[in-house]
């Protein structure tokens, strides 16, 4: 990629000879001539070559962004250099611009991959993931303020423009160099190609996982195109899948017959993943809460059992987990989610509604209208706008989980003369950034309208201070899970009656900064009930007794839960 140029020879364009090769003296003041000489000089040309090389080698995983990671030979460099050699000047400029824009965009996508791997443990999907940027913006607004969010957006836009502009400029500059030294450039292209072939066939590598012979840009671009094609195929396949449902035509008198008269609450604990129960740095405190909760619930007449579900998402995208549990379908991307909520698929909620149960959504994290509630089958939707909270936000979380559960009593659970309830309630206090964290209040009457939390937020740790220390981030995450689990157990003990059935589970693992690299997508799930018949109905599931599942407990895809739940509690499949 780099062509050796004698210091007294300047790169030239075949259409416009450099000033020092003409008979006319250079125009302009001496300072401008010196600047022009530097900009047209070999140092800047060498910089352009380095930029092209770096862009071709640039990784999409943060751990590979090292000096040794750039000790590679990009085969695309040889191909690009050879192409620029054979093209005429005008075509060379067009190719340089197009290639520069594409190369710059690939670098931008790789940067997005780094962020997605760091938070969601997967690469960025250029077709389906754009919707997540709106959520990211709102998260920054809620956690750090609108000024910080606007500043971040401006910085990102400038960075994207700068990367794409620099790549385009660098390839134009390289094209000028090639045009002025075609023979030397041809030899250079051949030498790079030969070195790549030798490195490829000998398996040469600096580190065991990164070969010297690189074809990362080509394979990366090819994978992105393949990803888009796979998305289109998956959309067609999913539309067929959503129509296959053994319980679609089950009549009300054969649906959920074992839960008649029960109040069934499905509670998602935000970011409650398997690592919370098993990771050495997290598990001791959380496991103690689970074990103590099992014992105290038993003393209050409640039995419990637990297992594992594999979530379709990781580090975020909670609504994908919610829709997977509800629908019995694997909803792992936004395209499937959109197709699902525009269908008439039977959900857990709509099944309860079919048998005359009052169906309720309690969503403290929702701050605007939620039209998907109609698809799920909710009679009533409660969110941050109508739950009556008058206290401060806890960063992203609009209100603490203990307030949400106390308010559930007032708005639904303890309303005189009500019908049996089915509630879905995603709790939010364990949502990143885990600062500040509310404290559990033993006296539930102290909660009031939430004003009691004002001092907690004022005195609590701020996100910026917490995230400067990764060890403290993990500790804060663990504390947030302990808070929510403590709140749930104590609510059941204090307010639960003989007809209560609570299913609580994680929506997904926390981001890798907490869960660690290579963590599974598994989340704990538990069922708590006062009536022994409820636990007897799931004996065939093989779940462990208590709130804490062991390593031997079964692991199901989250999409399997709906049908297993229907079957266990008296629903009859219909053709």
C-alpha distance (Angstrom), angle and dihedral (degrees) to the residues before:
residue distance angle dihedral
X1 . . .
X2 3.84 . .
X3 3.78 116.0 .
X4 3.77 119.0 -157.5
X5 3.78 109.0 -122.3
X6 3.82 122.4 -173.3
X7 3.78 110.3 -117.0
X8 3.81 93.1 -118.1
X9 3.82 93.6 53.9
X10 3.79 120.0 81.3
X11 3.81 124.5 -154.9
X12 3.77 111.0 -103.4
X13 3.78 139.7 -163.9
X14 3.78 115.1 -130.9
X15 3.80 89.9 -133.4
X16 3.81 97.6 47.0
X17 3.80 118.4 31.1
X18 3.79 114.7 -144.5
X19 3.78 117.3 -100.0
X20 3.80 94.7 -109.3
X21 3.85 91.0 60.2
X22 3.82 94.6 56.9
X23 3.79 129.0 82.4
X24 3.82 93.3 -124.2
X25 3.79 119.4 92.5
X26 3.80 115.3 -113.7
X27 3.76 112.5 -92.0
X28 3.77 127.0 -132.0
X29 3.82 136.1 43.4
X30 3.82 118.9 -43.2
X31 3.84 92.6 -106.2
X32 3.78 92.3 55.9
X33 3.79 90.7 46.6
X34 3.79 90.4 53.1
X35 3.81 91.8 49.3
X36 3.79 90.5 48.0
X37 3.78 90.6 48.9
X38 3.80 91.4 52.7
X39 3.80 93.3 46.6
X40 3.80 91.0 49.3
X41 3.79 92.6 41.6
X42 3.79 131.1 106.6
X43 3.81 94.9 -103.1
X44 3.81 92.7 63.9
X45 3.80 90.7 43.0
X46 3.80 89.7 51.9
X47 3.81 88.6 50.1
X48 3.82 89.8 53.7
X49 3.81 90.3 51.8
X50 3.80 91.0 49.8
X51 3.80 90.7 50.3
X52 3.81 91.8 52.4
X53 3.80 90.7 47.3
X54 3.82 92.3 48.5
X55 3.81 92.0 47.9
X56 3.80 91.4 51.8
X57 3.82 91.9 49.7
X58 3.81 97.6 37.4
X59 3.86 109.4 129.1
X60 3.80 127.6 -137.9
X61 3.82 94.9 -143.0
X62 3.78 118.3 75.4
X63 3.82 94.4 -141.0
X64 3.82 90.0 61.8
X65 3.80 93.4 54.8
X66 3.82 92.6 103.4
X67 3.79 136.7 117.5
X68 3.82 91.3 -103.1
X69 3.79 88.7 50.4
X70 3.81 88.2 67.3
X71 3.81 95.2 50.2
X72 3.79 90.3 99.1
X73 3.78 140.8 108.5
X74 3.81 114.2 -123.6
X75 3.80 111.6 -147.5
X76 3.81 87.9 -159.3
X77 3.81 87.4 64.6
X78 3.79 91.8 60.7
X79 3.81 91.7 46.0
X80 3.79 93.2 47.5
X81 3.79 92.8 46.5
X82 3.80 91.8 49.2
X83 3.80 91.1 49.2
X84 3.79 92.1 52.2
X85 3.81 89.7 50.0
X86 3.81 95.5 57.1
X87 3.80 98.7 40.8
X88 3.83 123.9 92.0
X89 3.82 116.7 -115.6
X90 3.83 99.6 -94.2
X91 3.79 94.2 44.2
X92 3.81 88.8 45.7
X93 3.79 90.8 57.4
X94 3.81 92.7 47.7
X95 3.80 91.9 49.8
X96 3.81 90.7 46.6
X97 3.80 92.0 53.6
X98 3.81 94.8 45.6
X99 3.81 92.9 44.4
X100 3.79 91.1 45.9
X101 3.80 93.1 53.1
X102 3.81 92.0 46.5
X103 3.80 93.3 45.4
X104 3.79 90.9 48.2
X105 3.79 91.4 50.3
X106 3.80 91.2 50.2
X107 3.81 89.1 53.5
X108 3.81 89.1 51.0
X109 3.81 90.6 50.0
X110 3.80 90.7 49.7
X111 3.80 89.4 53.1
X112 3.81 88.3 51.5
X113 3.80 88.7 50.4
X114 3.78 89.7 55.1
X115 3.79 90.7 54.7
X116 3.81 93.4 44.6
X117 3.80 92.7 48.1
X118 3.80 89.0 49.5
X119 3.81 94.2 50.4
X120 3.81 107.9 21.0
X121 3.81 102.1 22.8
X122 3.81 92.4 -124.9
X123 3.82 138.3 80.3
X124 3.78 124.9 -91.9
X125 3.81 114.8 -88.6
X126 3.83 107.2 -139.7
X127 3.80 91.6 -158.7
X128 3.80 104.7 42.3
X129 3.80 109.3 22.7
X130 3.79 102.5 69.8
X131 3.80 90.8 93.6
X132 3.81 89.0 64.4
X133 3.80 92.1 67.4
X134 3.80 89.8 69.1
X135 3.81 89.3 54.2
X136 3.81 90.6 46.3
X137 3.80 90.9 52.1
X138 3.81 91.8 49.9
X139 3.80 90.4 47.5
X140 3.82 91.6 54.5
X141 3.81 90.8 46.3
X142 3.80 91.8 51.4
X143 3.81 95.3 42.8
X144 3.81 104.1 35.6
X145 3.82 107.1 12.3
X146 3.81 136.9 -96.7
X147 3.81 94.0 -83.7
X148 3.80 90.8 57.3
X149 3.81 90.8 47.7
X150 3.82 93.4 50.4
X151 3.80 90.3 46.2
X152 3.81 90.8 50.6
X153 3.81 92.0 50.0
X154 3.82 91.6 48.8
X155 3.81 91.4 48.8
X156 3.81 92.1 49.1
X157 3.82 92.9 49.1
X158 3.80 91.0 49.1
X159 3.79 90.8 47.7
X160 3.81 92.6 51.2
X161 3.82 91.7 48.7
X162 3.80 90.7 46.4
X163 3.82 94.3 49.9
X164 3.78 94.2 47.7
X165 3.81 92.2 42.5
X166 3.80 93.5 49.2
X167 3.80 92.8 48.3
X168 3.81 91.0 50.3
X169 3.80 92.5 47.1
X170 3.80 91.8 47.0
X171 3.80 92.9 52.7
X172 3.80 92.0 46.9
X173 3.78 89.0 51.4
X174 3.80 90.9 47.5
X175 3.80 88.7 50.1
X176 3.82 90.4 55.2
X177 3.78 90.3 50.6
X178 3.80 92.4 49.4
X179 3.81 91.4 46.9
X180 3.78 91.1 55.4
X181 3.81 95.4 43.8
X182 3.79 106.4 30.4
X183 3.78 97.4 153.4
X184 3.80 94.6 49.0
X185 3.80 90.0 44.1
X186 3.80 91.2 52.1
X187 3.80 90.6 52.6
X188 3.80 89.7 47.3
X189 3.80 91.9 51.3
X190 3.79 90.5 49.5
X191 3.79 91.8 48.2
X192 3.80 92.4 50.6
X193 3.80 90.6 48.3
X194 3.81 92.3 49.3
X195 3.80 92.2 47.9
X196 3.79 89.8 49.7
X197 3.82 92.5 50.5
X198 3.80 91.9 49.7
X199 3.79 92.7 47.6
X200 3.80 91.3 46.6
X201 3.80 97.2 50.9
X202 3.80 94.6 41.3
X203 3.83 91.7 48.3
X204 3.80 91.1 -128.0
X205 3.80 113.6 -176.7
X206 3.79 137.9 164.9
X207 3.79 92.1 -153.5
X208 3.78 124.9 24.3
X209 3.81 94.9 -112.8
X210 3.81 100.4 40.6
X211 3.84 118.1 61.7
X212 3.81 120.5 -152.8
X213 3.81 91.3 -129.8
X214 3.80 100.5 77.9
X215 3.78 128.7 -166.9
X216 3.76 94.6 158.8
X217 3.82 98.0 129.4
X218 3.79 93.8 52.0
X219 3.78 95.1 44.1
X220 3.80 91.9 43.4
X221 3.82 92.6 52.5
X222 3.80 90.5 44.6
X223 3.80 90.9 50.6
X224 3.81 91.6 51.0
X225 3.80 90.9 52.6
X226 3.81 90.0 46.6
X227 3.79 89.8 49.4
X228 3.80 91.0 54.9
X229 3.82 91.8 48.6
X230 3.79 91.5 48.1
X231 3.80 89.2 51.9
X232 3.79 91.2 55.4
X233 3.81 91.9 48.8
X234 3.79 91.4 46.6
X235 3.79 91.2 53.6
X236 3.81 91.3 58.2
X237 3.80 92.2 44.8
X238 3.80 92.9 48.7
X239 3.79 92.9 53.2
X240 3.79 87.6 60.7
X241 3.79 93.2 42.9
X242 3.79 94.1 53.6
X243 3.82 90.9 59.5
X244 3.82 93.3 56.6
X245 3.81 106.5 89.3
X246 3.80 126.7 144.6
X247 3.83 91.0 -160.6
X248 3.78 98.9 44.8
X249 3.81 93.6 101.8
X250 3.80 99.2 33.0
X251 3.83 108.1 132.4
X252 3.79 120.2 -126.7
X253 3.81 93.8 -108.2
X254 3.84 89.6 59.8
X255 3.80 97.6 42.9
X256 3.83 123.3 97.7
X257 3.79 92.5 -23.0
X258 3.84 92.7 163.0
X259 3.80 92.0 60.9
X260 3.78 100.4 52.8
X261 3.79 109.8 139.1
X262 3.80 93.1 13.9
X263 3.81 127.8 123.5
X264 3.80 105.5 -134.9
X265 3.81 118.7 -165.3
X266 3.80 121.9 -173.1
X267 3.80 108.6 -162.4
X268 3.79 125.1 -172.9
X269 3.80 116.1 -155.4
X270 3.79 106.9 -150.9
X271 3.83 115.3 -115.6
X272 3.82 92.4 -7.3
X273 3.80 100.9 151.9
X274 3.77 138.2 162.0
X275 3.79 90.9 -93.1
X276 3.80 89.2 64.2
X277 3.81 88.9 62.8
X278 3.81 100.2 36.5
X279 3.83 111.2 24.8
X280 3.84 109.9 104.6
X281 3.80 93.8 -133.1
X282 3.79 94.0 50.4
X283 3.79 109.9 25.6
X284 3.84 104.6 72.0
X285 3.81 96.1 67.2
X286 3.81 95.8 35.8
X287 3.80 93.9 45.1
X288 3.79 90.2 51.4
X289 3.80 89.9 54.0
X290 3.82 90.3 49.6
X291 3.80 94.3 46.6
X292 3.80 93.6 45.1
X293 3.79 88.7 46.2
X294 3.80 91.3 53.0
X295 3.80 90.6 52.8
X296 3.80 96.2 44.7
X297 3.82 92.2 46.9
X298 3.78 90.1 50.5
X299 3.79 89.2 52.0
X300 3.81 88.3 53.3
X301 3.81 92.2 51.5
X302 3.81 98.9 -98.2
X303 3.80 124.5 126.8
X304 3.81 124.4 -159.2
X305 3.80 141.8 -168.7
X306 3.79 132.2 -173.3
X307 3.80 145.2 -165.7
X308 3.80 141.2 153.7
X309 3.78 134.4 -82.4
X310 3.80 125.5 -167.6
X311 3.79 109.3 -128.9
X312 3.82 121.4 -142.0
X313 3.79 90.3 -135.7
X314 3.79 139.7 45.4
X315 3.80 132.6 -152.2
X316 3.81 93.6 -2.9
X317 3.79 144.5 -4.6
X318 3.80 94.2 96.2
X319 3.80 92.6 173.4
X320 3.81 89.0 65.6
X321 3.79 89.8 60.0
X322 3.81 92.5 44.5
X323 3.80 92.1 52.0
X324 3.81 92.5 44.6
X325 3.81 92.6 54.3
X326 3.80 92.4 44.3
X327 3.81 98.5 45.5
X328 3.79 104.4 34.1
X329 3.80 89.1 -128.1
X330 3.80 129.2 113.0
X331 3.82 103.9 -106.8
X332 3.79 105.0 -178.7
X333 3.80 102.0 148.7
X334 3.77 141.2 35.7
X335 3.80 93.8 -106.4
X336 3.81 91.8 59.6
X337 3.78 90.0 44.8
X338 3.81 92.7 53.3
X339 3.80 91.5 47.5
X340 3.80 91.6 47.6
X341 3.81 96.9 51.7
X342 3.80 90.8 48.4
X343 3.82 90.6 55.2
X344 3.83 132.1 76.9
X345 3.82 94.9 -119.3
X346 3.80 115.4 157.3
X347 3.81 110.0 -111.9
X348 3.77 131.9 -169.2
X349 3.79 87.7 -104.8
X350 3.80 96.0 49.6
X351 3.81 90.0 47.6
X352 3.81 90.3 56.8
X353 3.79 89.9 45.0
X354 3.81 89.4 53.0
X355 3.81 90.6 60.0
X356 3.81 93.2 50.1
X357 3.80 100.7 -97.5
X358 3.80 118.4 144.8
X359 3.82 104.4 -113.6
X360 3.79 119.2 -150.6
X361 3.78 137.1 179.8
X362 3.80 117.5 -155.9
X363 3.81 107.5 -170.6
X364 3.81 113.1 168.1
X365 3.81 91.1 174.2
X366 3.81 95.0 58.4
X367 3.79 113.6 96.0
X368 3.81 102.5 174.7
X369 3.81 141.6 33.1
X370 3.80 114.6 -50.5
X371 3.81 110.5 -158.2
X372 3.82 92.4 178.0
X373 3.81 87.9 75.8
X374 3.80 88.6 81.1
X375 3.81 91.4 57.3
X376 3.80 92.9 51.9
X377 3.79 92.2 49.8
X378 3.82 104.3 -115.9
X379 3.77 119.0 165.9
X380 3.80 91.3 -162.3
X381 3.81 133.1 20.5
X382 3.80 120.2 -160.1
X383 3.81 118.4 -171.5
X384 3.79 141.2 157.7
X385 3.81 90.6 -69.7
X386 3.81 97.7 59.7
X387 3.82 105.6 25.7
X388 3.81 91.4 92.1
X389 3.79 97.6 -122.5
X390 3.82 113.6 163.0
X391 3.80 98.8 173.7
X392 3.82 131.8 94.4
X393 3.80 127.4 -79.4
X394 3.79 119.4 -102.6
X395 3.83 94.8 -136.4
X396 3.82 104.3 -80.4
X397 3.81 94.6 -1.3
X398 3.82 110.4 86.6
X399 3.82 91.5 -155.7
X400 3.83 140.0 0.6
X401 3.80 120.0 -92.4
X402 3.79 93.4 -120.6
X403 3.80 90.0 59.0
X404 3.82 90.4 49.6
X405 3.80 92.5 52.1
X406 3.80 92.8 45.7
X407 3.79 90.0 49.8
X408 3.81 90.2 49.9
X409 3.80 86.5 66.4
X410 3.78 92.3 54.8
X411 3.80 99.7 43.3
X412 3.82 101.0 37.8
X413 3.79 123.3 -15.4
X414 3.81 100.0 59.2
X415 3.81 98.1 32.4
X416 3.83 107.7 129.0
X417 3.79 117.0 -114.7
X418 3.78 95.7 10.0
X419 3.80 126.2 151.7
X420 3.81 121.7 -112.7
X421 3.80 111.8 -70.6
X422 3.76 137.7 -131.5
X423 3.82 110.7 -169.9
X424 3.77 132.0 -178.5
X425 3.79 110.6 -163.8
X426 3.83 123.9 175.6
X427 3.81 107.1 -163.5
X428 3.79 119.0 -149.2
X429 3.82 113.9 -167.4
X430 3.81 91.6 98.7
X431 3.81 92.3 54.9
X432 3.79 117.0 120.4
X433 3.07 135.0 -69.2
X434 3.85 86.3 48.3
X435 3.78 93.9 -154.1
X436 2.92 129.1 139.1
X437 3.82 100.0 19.8
X438 3.83 120.3 -161.7
X439 3.78 119.7 -123.0
X440 3.79 120.6 -124.1
X441 3.81 111.9 -107.3
X442 3.84 111.8 -146.2
X443 3.81 90.1 -160.6
X444 3.80 103.9 65.6
X445 3.80 90.7 -171.0
X446 3.80 87.6 65.8
X447 3.84 91.0 67.6
X448 3.80 95.8 76.4
X449 3.82 113.4 153.8
X450 3.81 92.2 -19.9
X451 3.79 98.1 -95.5
X452 3.79 87.9 120.9
X453 3.80 88.4 74.2
X454 3.81 94.9 63.1
X455 3.80 94.1 90.6
X456 3.83 91.5 45.5
X457 3.79 91.6 58.2
X458 3.79 93.8 43.3
X459 3.81 92.2 51.2
X460 3.80 97.1 35.6
X461 3.79 129.6 101.8
X462 3.79 115.0 -83.7
X463 3.84 119.9 -130.4
X464 3.80 93.8 -118.4
X465 3.78 92.4 54.4
X466 3.80 93.7 45.5
X467 3.79 97.1 48.5
X468 3.79 93.3 54.9
X469 3.82 87.4 77.3
X470 3.82 118.8 48.0
X471 3.80 93.0 -162.4
X472 3.77 90.3 57.2
X473 3.82 90.0 48.8
X474 3.81 90.1 58.8
X475 3.80 91.9 47.2
X476 3.81 91.8 49.1
X477 3.80 91.1 49.4
X478 3.80 90.6 53.0
X479 3.80 91.0 49.1
X480 3.80 91.3 51.6
X481 3.82 91.6 52.9
X482 3.80 90.5 47.6
X483 3.81 89.5 51.6
X484 3.81 94.3 52.0
X485 3.81 95.0 43.7
X486 3.81 91.0 47.8
X487 3.79 89.9 50.2
X488 3.81 93.1 49.3
X489 3.80 95.0 48.4
X490 3.78 93.0 46.7
X491 3.81 92.3 47.9
X492 3.81 90.4 54.2
X493 3.80 91.6 47.6
X494 3.78 94.5 46.6
X495 3.81 102.3 38.2
X496 3.81 108.4 13.7
X497 3.78 118.3 109.8
X498 3.80 135.2 -166.0
X499 3.83 92.4 -80.6
X500 3.80 96.5 53.5
X501 3.81 119.7 115.8
X502 3.79 114.7 177.7
X503 3.79 125.1 -173.3
X504 3.79 112.7 -171.9
X505 3.78 126.9 178.7
X506 3.76 144.2 152.2
X507 3.78 120.4 -93.1
X508 3.81 94.9 -149.0
X509 3.78 143.7 -30.9
X510 3.79 118.4 -77.4
X511 3.80 117.2 -103.6
X512 3.84 118.2 -73.1
X513 3.80 92.4 -97.2
X514 3.83 84.4 72.9
X515 3.80 106.1 21.8
X516 3.80 94.9 40.9
X517 3.79 131.4 -130.0
X518 3.78 116.3 -52.2
X519 3.80 95.8 17.7
X520 3.79 117.1 156.0
X521 3.81 126.0 -112.3
X522 3.82 91.1 -117.0
X523 3.80 122.3 129.7
X524 3.82 130.3 -173.7
X525 3.80 119.5 -108.0
X526 3.81 126.9 -170.3
X527 3.78 137.0 178.3
X528 3.81 122.4 -150.6
X529 3.80 124.5 -169.2
X530 3.79 140.7 159.3
X531 3.80 95.3 -149.6
X532 3.85 109.7 78.9
X533 3.81 89.7 -148.0
X534 3.80 90.2 69.5
X535 3.81 93.4 59.9
X536 3.79 91.0 40.8
X537 3.81 89.2 57.3
X538 3.81 90.7 62.3
X539 3.81 98.3 44.6
X540 3.79 88.6 113.4
X541 3.79 91.8 60.4
X542 3.80 92.5 74.9
X543 3.80 93.4 -136.3
X544 3.81 120.9 161.6
X545 3.82 119.7 -106.7
X546 3.80 113.0 -106.0
X547 3.79 135.4 27.9
X548 3.82 96.5 -70.4
X549 3.81 116.7 73.9
X550 3.78 117.4 -147.4
X551 3.78 126.6 -135.8
X552 3.82 87.5 -98.7
X553 3.80 94.9 57.7
X554 3.83 114.4 111.7
X555 3.78 120.5 -94.5
X556 3.81 117.9 -144.9
X557 3.77 130.5 179.2
X558 3.80 106.0 -103.4
X559 3.79 87.8 -121.3
X560 3.83 89.5 66.7
X561 3.79 94.1 60.7
X562 3.82 98.9 80.3
X563 3.80 96.3 56.7
X564 3.81 93.4 41.2
X565 3.80 89.2 50.8
X566 3.80 91.9 48.5
X567 3.79 92.1 48.4
X568 3.82 95.6 46.3
X569 3.80 94.1 50.0
X570 3.77 101.5 49.1
X571 3.81 108.2 -82.0
X572 3.79 118.0 144.9
X573 3.82 119.7 -147.5
X574 3.80 115.0 -127.3
X575 3.82 128.0 -157.8
